[in-house]
Amino acid sequence: MLDFAIFAVTFVIILVGAVLYLYPVSQCLDGNIQDIVNQGSLHEFLACLHGQFGPVASFWFGGRPVVSLGSVDQLRQHINPNRTTDSFETMLKSLLGYRSGMGGGATEAVMRKKLYESAVNNTLKENFPLLLKLVEELVGKWKSFPKDQHTPLCAHLLGLAMKAVTQLALGDRFQNDAEVIGFRKNHEAIWSEIGKGYLDGSMEKSSIRKEHYESALAEMETVLMSVAKDRKGQRSQTAFVDALLQSNLTDRQVIKSFSQTVDVSLCGCNIFPVCIWAVHFLSTSEEVQEKLHQELEDVLGSEPVSLDKIPQLRYFQQVLNETVRTAKLTPIAAQLQENEGKVDQHIIPKETLVIYALGVVLQDADTWSRPYKFDPDRFTEDSASKSFSLLGFSGSQACPELRFAYTVATVVLSTVVRQLKLHQVKGQVVEARSELVSTPKDDTWITVSKRS
């Protein structure tokens, strides 16, 4: 069962990438797939689509009809807050021809969410000192840099994310730097090919690239099987994977749970993109940095940040909310229309995939004043907070993994802001790449100086 679980996890990851990067060129002849490829990403295609046709638009993904919603008002009509789904799993199943009657349904989704919430909470509680140590190591390194030295955010924060996520999700085996480096190497090989190889079909044309990709995949499978074997008999639950292995899930549910663990490790649980964008935006605003520093003084004094104090850091939460919004962190979500529905005057047939164009909604001028400006103060308004919660980025609708990312990001920002001032590199233009999550196209640079 374990062998099949690991295989299924890897297969799901590949297919999710294929769905979001659409299909190889050989299959891009039907519907609007070639239009999506020409735009460069599904998000860019949806931005163009809604700009031309308004907040409700439809297109064809191969032979399947898809409806896209691009404003808060339309999403509010469609979202059922009692229905919990995995957006990427929904999109995957729909485009591969599954029907809504298949799969675990709402009950299983709610059960899994509760399991993940418990696992995330326990993981943070058990590993918070470790998290503080890893962040302090990075900040200590930055403090040693000369004031005018350019610091590559993507490289440094990806390294931190890999160390933190592998140890918290998969256990103390990844205290060994060689294990983390090997995991990171395979992670980059897999995701780079999912990004470019499935977009243009180029991997199939290169036997060397395909062999490299398959080798990385095989090594990743071996590592995950070994981790599961080593931790299966443990009674304590210190890593995220322990809760999955010790739960009362069925074999089929364990397969999905292993998928979640790999999502935590491979995708960095959104930790990397949240941190990179937050630090970048802070470097552009001395005022926001000083507000964060003052809140640390008011709430923590000279004490280090702790789990029980994080909820009191309200301005930190506003900064993270605005980071997610401005960066369009998760540009796409989806649900499968289980019964015929209606949005405005538009009828949505049963079994239609409904995409939530979050990247469009997050910068919609009808919802957000000055939508392209980084302004954490906008979240002092109830209307902004309610819209953000509706989209699933905060409150009860936020997934456990995102709350995990917010917690880690708060530790990073609080440690950095307490000890350093961040400065923007003049003349630098930072562009976003909107894939599974939005990240900078190229490495982003800052300079730092010590606080007196």
KOLGURO-343703 format. One line per 5 residues: number of its first residue (from 1); their letters; for each residue x, y, z of C-alpha. Coordinates in steps of 0.1 Angstrom, whole numbers, plus 5000, padded with zeros to 4 digits. Example, Ala and Ser with C-alpha at 12.3 -4.5 7.8 and 13.67 -1.06 7.14 Angstrom:
# residues 2
1) as) 5123/4955/5078 ~ 5137/4989/5071 .
END
This chain:
# residues 452
1) mldfa) 5000/5000/5000 ~ 5028/5024/5009 ~ 5045/5019/4975 ~ 5012/5027/4958 ~ 5006/5057/4980 .
6) ifavt) 5040/5073/4971 ~ 5034/5065/4935 ~ 4999/5080/4936 ~ 5012/5111/4954 ~ 5038/5117/4927 .
11) fviil) 5014/5110/4900 ~ 4989/5135/4914 ~ 5016/5162/4917 ~ 5025/5157/4880 ~ 4989/5159/4869 .
16) vgavl) 4982/5190/4889 ~ 5011/5206/4872 ~ 4998/5194/4839 ~ 4964/5208/4846 ~ 4977/5242/4856 .
21) ylypv) 5002/5244/4828 ~ 4977/5229/4807 ~ 4988/5200/4784 ~ 5017/5194/4761 ~ 5015/5212/4727 .
26) sqcld) 5004/5180/4710 ~ 4970/5183/4729 ~ 4967/5221/4727 ~ 4946/5221/4695 ~ 4911/5221/4711 .
31) gniqd) 4892/5249/4727 ~ 4911/5278/4742 ~ 4942/5258/4753 ~ 4964/5274/4727 ~ 4951/5308/4737 .
36) ivnqg) 4961/5301/4773 ~ 4996/5289/4762 ~ 5000/5321/4741 ~ 4992/5342/4772 ~ 5019/5324/4792 .
41) slhef) 4997/5312/4821 ~ 4961/5305/4830 ~ 4961/5336/4852 ~ 4972/5359/4824 ~ 4945/5343/4801 .
46) laclh) 4918/5349/4827 ~ 4929/5385/4833 ~ 4925/5391/4796 ~ 4892/5372/4794 ~ 4876/5391/4822 .
51) gqfgp) 4889/5424/4810 ~ 4872/5417/4777 ~ 4839/5400/4788 ~ 4833/5411/4824 ~ 4831/5393/4857 .
56) vasfw) 4814/5361/4844 ~ 4831/5345/4814 ~ 4834/5310/4799 ~ 4859/5292/4777 ~ 4868/5257/4766 .
61) fggrp) 4896/5236/4780 ~ 4899/5210/4753 ~ 4864/5195/4751 ~ 4853/5207/4785 ~ 4834/5239/4792 .
66) vvslg) 4847/5261/4820 ~ 4831/5291/4837 ~ 4853/5317/4854 ~ 4842/5342/4880 ~ 4862/5374/4883 .
71) svdql) 4847/5396/4910 ~ 4837/5394/4947 ~ 4800/5398/4940 ~ 4799/5369/4917 ~ 4820/5347/4939 .
76) rqhin) 4797/5355/4969 ~ 4767/5342/4949 ~ 4785/5309/4941 ~ 4805/5300/4971 ~ 4788/5276/4996 .
81) pnrtt) 4806/5281/5029 ~ 4795/5247/5041 ~ 4813/5230/5013 ~ 4850/5224/5018 ~ 4870/5213/4988 .
86) dsfet) 4905/5211/4976 ~ 4907/5235/4947 ~ 4935/5219/4928 ~ 4920/5184/4933 ~ 4887/5197/4920 .
91) mlksl) 4903/5212/4889 ~ 4923/5180/4883 ~ 4893/5157/4886 ~ 4871/5179/4864 ~ 4896/5183/4835 .
96) lgyrs) 4905/5146/4836 ~ 4868/5137/4833 ~ 4858/5127/4868 ~ 4822/5134/4879 ~ 4811/5150/4911 .
101) gmggg) 4796/5118/4924 ~ 4830/5102/4925 ~ 4855/5108/4953 ~ 4851/5113/4990 ~ 4826/5142/4990 .
106) ateav) 4821/5169/5016 ~ 4822/5146/5046 ~ 4856/5132/5038 ~ 4869/5167/5029 ~ 4858/5181/5063 .
111) mrkkl) 4874/5151/5081 ~ 4907/5156/5063 ~ 4907/5193/5071 ~ 4902/5186/5108 ~ 4930/5161/5107 .
116) yesav) 4953/5186/5089 ~ 4944/5214/5113 ~ 4952/5192/5143 ~ 4985/5181/5127 ~ 4995/5216/5118 .
121) nntlk) 4988/5229/5153 ~ 5007/5201/5169 ~ 5036/5204/5145 ~ 5040/5241/5153 ~ 5037/5235/5190 .
126) enfpl) 5063/5208/5191 ~ 5087/5225/5167 ~ 5084/5262/5175 ~ 5119/5264/5191 ~ 5134/5248/5161 .
131) llklv) 5116/5273/5138 ~ 5130/5302/5159 ~ 5165/5287/5157 ~ 5164/5284/5119 ~ 5151/5319/5114 .
136) eelvg) 5177/5333/5138 ~ 5205/5316/5119 ~ 5194/5333/5087 ~ 5190/5368/5103 ~ 5224/5363/5119 .
141) kwksf) 5239/5357/5085 ~ 5222/5389/5071 ~ 5235/5409/5101 ~ 5271/5400/5091 ~ 5267/5415/5056 .
146) pkdqh) 5281/5450/5048 ~ 5253/5476/5045 ~ 5257/5479/5007 ~ 5258/5442/5000 ~ 5229/5429/4978 .
151) tplca) 5211/5400/4994 ~ 5193/5375/4971 ~ 5159/5370/4988 ~ 5147/5340/4967 ~ 5179/5320/4972 .
156) hllgl) 5181/5327/5010 ~ 5144/5323/5018 ~ 5140/5292/4997 ~ 5168/5277/5017 ~ 5151/5286/5049 .
161) amkav) 5117/5273/5036 ~ 5133/5240/5026 ~ 5150/5235/5060 ~ 5119/5245/5080 ~ 5093/5226/5059 .
166) tqlal) 5113/5193/5055 ~ 5120/5191/5093 ~ 5086/5202/5104 ~ 5067/5181/5079 ~ 5089/5150/5075 .
171) gdrfq) 5110/5149/5107 ~ 5145/5152/5122 ~ 5161/5132/5093 ~ 5163/5165/5076 ~ 5186/5181/5102 .
176) ndaev) 5212/5167/5079 ~ 5221/5194/5054 ~ 5229/5167/5028 ~ 5194/5154/5030 ~ 5179/5189/5026 .
181) igfrk) 5202/5197/4996 ~ 5192/5164/4980 ~ 5155/5171/4986 ~ 5159/5206/4972 ~ 5177/5194/4941 .
186) nheai) 5150/5169/4933 ~ 5122/5194/4941 ~ 5137/5220/4917 ~ 5141/5194/4889 ~ 5105/5182/4892 .
191) wseig) 5089/5216/4895 ~ 5109/5232/4868 ~ 5098/5206/4843 ~ 5062/5207/4855 ~ 5065/5245/4848 .
196) kgyld) 5081/5246/4814 ~ 5078/5210/4801 ~ 5041/5207/4804 ~ 5035/5242/4791 ~ 5052/5237/4757 .
201) gsmek) 5057/5199/4755 ~ 5094/5204/4752 ~ 5103/5177/4778 ~ 5090/5150/4755 ~ 5113/5162/4728 .
206) ssirk) 5145/5159/4750 ~ 5155/5125/4762 ~ 5181/5140/4785 ~ 5156/5163/4802 ~ 5131/5135/4805 .
211) ehyes) 5157/5112/4820 ~ 5167/5139/4845 ~ 5131/5145/4855 ~ 5123/5108/4859 ~ 5155/5103/4880 .
216) alaem) 5145/5131/4903 ~ 5110/5117/4906 ~ 5124/5082/4915 ~ 5147/5096/4941 ~ 5119/5116/4957 .
221) etvlm) 5097/5085/4959 ~ 5126/5066/4976 ~ 5131/5093/5002 ~ 5094/5096/5010 ~ 5090/5058/5013 .
226) svakd) 5120/5057/5036 ~ 5107/5085/5058 ~ 5073/5068/5061 ~ 5090/5035/5070 ~ 5112/5051/5096 .
231) rkgqr) 5084/5070/5113 ~ 5056/5044/5110 ~ 5063/5029/5145 ~ 5068/5061/5164 ~ 5044/5068/5192 .
236) sqtaf) 5051/5106/5195 ~ 5038/5131/5170 ~ 5065/5157/5164 ~ 5063/5160/5125 ~ 5033/5166/5103 .
241) vdall) 5036/5132/5087 ~ 5034/5114/5121 ~ 4997/5125/5125 ~ 4989/5111/5091 ~ 5006/5078/5097 .
246) qsnlt) 4989/5074/5131 ~ 4954/5084/5121 ~ 4924/5061/5115 ~ 4923/5069/5078 ~ 4914/5042/5052 .
251) drqvi) 4940/5032/5027 ~ 4925/5055/5000 ~ 4924/5084/5025 ~ 4961/5078/5035 ~ 4970/5082/4998 .
256) ksfsq) 4954/5116/4998 ~ 4970/5125/5031 ~ 5004/5116/5017 ~ 4996/5139/4989 ~ 4990/5166/5014 .
261) tvdvs) 5024/5159/5031 ~ 5042/5162/4998 ~ 5022/5195/4991 ~ 5036/5208/5024 ~ 5071/5198/5015 .
266) lcgcn) 5073/5205/4978 ~ 5051/5236/4976 ~ 5067/5250/5008 ~ 5031/5253/5021 ~ 5032/5288/5006 .
271) ifpvc) 5059/5297/5031 ~ 5085/5306/5005 ~ 5063/5329/4984 ~ 5047/5346/5014 ~ 5081/5354/5030 .
276) iwavh) 5097/5365/4998 ~ 5069/5389/4988 ~ 5065/5402/5024 ~ 5102/5410/5028 ~ 5103/5426/4993 .
281) flsts) 5072/5448/5000 ~ 5087/5458/5034 ~ 5119/5469/5017 ~ 5098/5494/4998 ~ 5082/5510/5029 .
286) eevqe) 5101/5522/5059 ~ 5068/5534/5074 ~ 5054/5498/5074 ~ 5086/5485/5089 ~ 5084/5510/5118 .
291) klhqe) 5048/5501/5125 ~ 5057/5465/5127 ~ 5087/5473/5150 ~ 5065/5493/5173 ~ 5039/5466/5175 .
296) ledvl) 5067/5442/5186 ~ 5077/5466/5213 ~ 5041/5470/5225 ~ 5031/5433/5225 ~ 5064/5414/5231 .
301) gsepv) 5087/5439/5248 ~ 5121/5422/5248 ~ 5107/5387/5247 ~ 5110/5365/5216 ~ 5079/5359/5195 .
306) sldki) 5058/5329/5207 ~ 5028/5309/5195 ~ 5004/5324/5221 ~ 5015/5360/5213 ~ 5012/5357/5175 .
311) pqlry) 4974/5363/5175 ~ 4980/5397/5192 ~ 5003/5409/5164 ~ 4974/5423/5144 ~ 4993/5446/5122 .
316) fqqvl) 5016/5417/5112 ~ 4984/5399/5101 ~ 4974/5430/5081 ~ 5008/5430/5064 ~ 5006/5393/5055 .
321) netvr) 4970/5398/5042 ~ 4982/5427/5020 ~ 5012/5407/5009 ~ 4989/5378/4997 ~ 4966/5403/4980 .
326) taklt) 4992/5425/4963 ~ 5013/5395/4951 ~ 4982/5375/4940 ~ 4997/5347/4959 ~ 4972/5320/4948 .
331) piaaq) 4958/5332/4915 ~ 4934/5304/4908 ~ 4909/5282/4928 ~ 4880/5261/4916 ~ 4849/5241/4924 .
336) lqene) 4829/5216/4904 ~ 4793/5225/4899 ~ 4775/5196/4915 ~ 4740/5208/4906 ~ 4728/5233/4880 .
341) gkvdq) 4733/5268/4894 ~ 4730/5304/4886 ~ 4752/5335/4889 ~ 4735/5367/4880 ~ 4715/5358/4849 .
346) hiipk) 4740/5331/4838 ~ 4730/5294/4842 ~ 4759/5271/4851 ~ 4751/5234/4841 ~ 4758/5205/4863 .
351) etlvi) 4794/5191/4862 ~ 4808/5224/4849 ~ 4842/5234/4863 ~ 4839/5268/4879 ~ 4872/5287/4883 .
356) yalgv) 4876/5314/4908 ~ 4900/5339/4891 ~ 4915/5350/4924 ~ 4944/5368/4907 ~ 4918/5390/4890 .
361) vlqda) 4896/5395/4920 ~ 4925/5404/4943 ~ 4933/5435/4922 ~ 4897/5444/4911 ~ 4893/5482/4915 .
366) dtwsr) 4856/5477/4924 ~ 4867/5458/4956 ~ 4900/5474/4965 ~ 4909/5511/4964 ~ 4942/5517/4947 .
371) pykfd) 4945/5479/4940 ~ 4981/5479/4929 ~ 4994/5497/4960 ~ 5008/5478/4989 ~ 4988/5492/5018 .
376) pdrft) 4983/5471/5049 ~ 4961/5497/5065 ~ 4933/5488/5041 ~ 4926/5458/5063 ~ 4915/5480/5092 .
381) edsas) 4882/5482/5072 ~ 4856/5455/5077 ~ 4847/5454/5040 ~ 4883/5445/5030 ~ 4886/5418/5057 .
386) ksfsl) 4852/5403/5048 ~ 4861/5401/5011 ~ 4895/5386/5019 ~ 4879/5360/5041 ~ 4854/5351/5015 .
391) lgfsg) 4882/5343/4991 ~ 4896/5318/5015 ~ 4927/5337/5026 ~ 4917/5343/5063 ~ 4891/5333/5088 .
396) sqacp) 4874/5300/5089 ~ 4877/5295/5051 ~ 4915/5296/5052 ~ 4932/5262/5048 ~ 4954/5248/5076 .
401) elrfa) 4985/5250/5053 ~ 4980/5287/5047 ~ 4977/5294/5084 ~ 5009/5274/5089 ~ 5025/5296/5063 .
406) ytvat) 5013/5328/5081 ~ 5027/5316/5114 ~ 5061/5308/5099 ~ 5061/5341/5080 ~ 5053/5360/5112 .
411) vvlst) 5083/5344/5129 ~ 5105/5354/5100 ~ 5092/5390/5098 ~ 5093/5396/5135 ~ 5128/5384/5138 .
416) vvrql) 5140/5404/5108 ~ 5122/5436/5117 ~ 5134/5435/5153 ~ 5170/5434/5143 ~ 5173/5449/5109 .
421) klhqv) 5161/5476/5085 ~ 5154/5465/5050 ~ 5162/5486/5020 ~ 5151/5484/4983 ~ 5178/5481/4956 .
426) kgqvv) 5174/5512/4934 ~ 5164/5506/4898 ~ 5152/5470/4904 ~ 5120/5459/4886 ~ 5103/5429/4902 .
431) earse) 5079/5409/4879 ~ 5057/5381/4891 ~ 5054/5346/4876 ~ 5019/5333/4882 ~ 5020/5295/4884 .
436) lvstp) 5006/5273/4912 ~ 5015/5303/4933 ~ 5029/5336/4923 ~ 5067/5341/4928 ~ 5092/5366/4913 .
441) kddtw) 5104/5357/4878 ~ 5140/5364/4888 ~ 5157/5366/4922 ~ 5149/5397/4942 ~ 5175/5417/4959 .
446) itvsk) 5176/5439/4990 ~ 5202/5455/5013 ~ 5200/5454/5051 ~ 5213/5475/5080 ~ 5214/5468/5117 .
451) rs) 5189/5485/5140 ~ 5206/5507/5166 .
END
